[in-house]
Amino acid sequence: MPGTLIPIPTTEPRAGRRAFMASALAGAVLLAMPKGAFAALDNAQASALITQAVNDVNAAIASGRTGPALYSQFEAIFNKYADVPTIARSALGPAARQATPAQMSAFTTAFRGYLSRKYGQRFREFKGAKFEVQGSRQVKTFYEVASVAHLPGQQPFQVQWQVSDRSGKNLFFNIIVEGVNMLASERTEIGAMLDQQRGNIDGLIAVLNKAS
């Protein structure tokens, strides 16, 4: 259904708002498609995909929940729709190769909670934005769903959503907003935190468990 406008939550100065969208949408608007072959993906399914994700986020915001209750709701959405292990491993970067299975599991859990709190705190500020789904295309081993974001007081801008079935089902694993890559942004941020811990993964996990 190309041309479908889908309301989502927005507010903030232009540059800051767009930069935040690159990560906020990745952390809170979490995409997935029903199990099945990617070959069946079409514009109608892409529109339904984004509609479902956005509706889940809007429902969380409209629930009136705040604080830990809201963050838990976002975390449940994230856990349901996103390829969390892939996103977490990418965010940890080269250090993931040195992490033990137990550390990787603990980091993934801490990272998921961290993103839920981080974006849950901010997403209530986003009101009045809309997405226009344009279609999808296959890119090597994944699909990219193209959309245009309409934010009040701003020029429309491009948002690409990336989904893959590497986990065994079709899940969101990345989003790109006007060239800003969510995976790269999270890797930079987590890398800086790891540097502050002198490369100690257990220290990073402890920081993420406390951070918001």
Residue pairs with C-beta under 8 A, 6 or more apart in sequence:
1 43
1 44
1 47
1 48
1 133
2 43
2 47
2 132
2 133
2 134
2 135
3 132
3 133
4 47
4 51
4 132
4 133
5 130
5 131
5 132
5 150
6 47
6 50
6 51
6 54
6 130
6 131
6 132
6 133
7 54
7 58
7 128
7 129
7 130
8 25
8 29
8 54
8 57
8 58
8 126
8 129
8 130
8 131
9 57
9 58
9 61
9 123
9 124
9 125
9 126
9 127
9 129
10 17
10 21
10 125
10 126
10 127
10 128
10 129
10 151
10 152
11 17
11 125
11 126
11 127
11 128
11 152
12 20
12 125
14 153
14 154
17 151
17 154
18 154
18 157
18 177
18 178
18 180
19 180
20 122
21 149
21 151
21 159
21 177
22 175
22 176
22 177
22 178
22 180
22 181
22 182
22 185
23 119
23 182
23 185
23 186
24 119
24 122
24 123
24 126
25 159
25 175
25 177
25 182
26 172
26 174
26 175
26 182
26 186
27 74
27 78
27 115
27 116
27 118
27 119
28 57
28 74
28 77
28 78
28 119
28 120
28 123
29 50
29 53
29 54
29 57
29 175
30 53
30 56
30 57
30 77
30 78
30 80
30 81
30 82
30 172
31 49
31 50
31 53
31 81
31 82
31 145
31 161
31 163
31 171
31 172
32 49
32 53
32 80
32 81
32 82
32 163
32 169
32 170
32 171
32 172
33 41
33 45
33 49
33 163
33 170
34 170
35 169
35 170
36 170
38 138
38 143
38 165
38 170
41 136
41 143
42 136
43 133
43 134
43 135
43 136
45 136
46 133
46 135
46 136
46 145
47 133
49 145
49 161
49 163
50 131
50 133
50 145
50 147
50 161
53 81
53 172
54 131
56 77
56 81
57 74
57 77
57 123
60 70
60 73
60 74
60 77
61 70
61 123
61 124
63 70
63 73
65 73
70 120
70 124
71 113
71 116
71 117
71 120
71 121
72 116
73 120
74 116
74 119
74 120
74 123
75 112
75 113
75 116
78 84
78 112
78 115
78 116
79 112
81 171
81 172
82 171
82 172
82 173
83 164
83 166
83 167
83 171
83 172
83 173
84 108
84 111
84 112
85 108
85 167
86 164
86 166
86 167
86 171
86 173
87 111
87 173
87 174
87 183
87 186
88 104
88 107
88 108
88 111
88 112
89 96
89 104
89 108
90 183
90 186
90 187
91 111
91 183
91 186
91 187
91 189
91 190
92 99
92 104
92 107
92 111
92 187
92 190
92 194
92 201
93 187
93 190
93 191
95 194
95 199
95 201
96 104
98 201
99 107
99 201
103 201
103 202
103 205
106 202
106 205
107 201
107 204
107 205
107 208
110 205
110 208
110 209
111 190
111 208
113 208
113 209
114 208
114 209
114 211
114 212
117 211
117 212
118 211
118 212
121 212
128 151
128 152
129 149
129 150
129 151
129 152
130 149
130 150
131 147
131 148
131 149
131 150
131 159
132 147
132 148
132 150
132 156
133 145
133 146
133 147
134 146
134 147
134 148
135 145
135 146
136 143
136 144
136 145
136 146
137 143
137 144
137 146
138 144
139 162
141 164
141 166
142 162
142 163
142 164
142 173
143 162
143 163
143 164
144 160
144 161
144 162
145 160
145 161
145 162
145 163
146 158
146 159
146 160
147 158
147 159
147 160
147 161
148 156
148 157
148 158
148 159
149 156
149 157
149 158
149 159
149 177
150 156
151 157
157 177
157 178
158 177
158 178
159 175
159 176
159 177
159 178
160 175
160 176
160 177
161 172
161 174
161 175
162 172
162 173
162 174
162 175
162 176
163 170
163 171
163 172
163 173
164 170
164 171
164 173
165 171
166 173
173 183
174 181
174 182
174 183
175 182
176 182
190 204
193 204
193 207
193 208
193 211
194 200
194 201
194 204
196 207
197 203
197 204
197 207
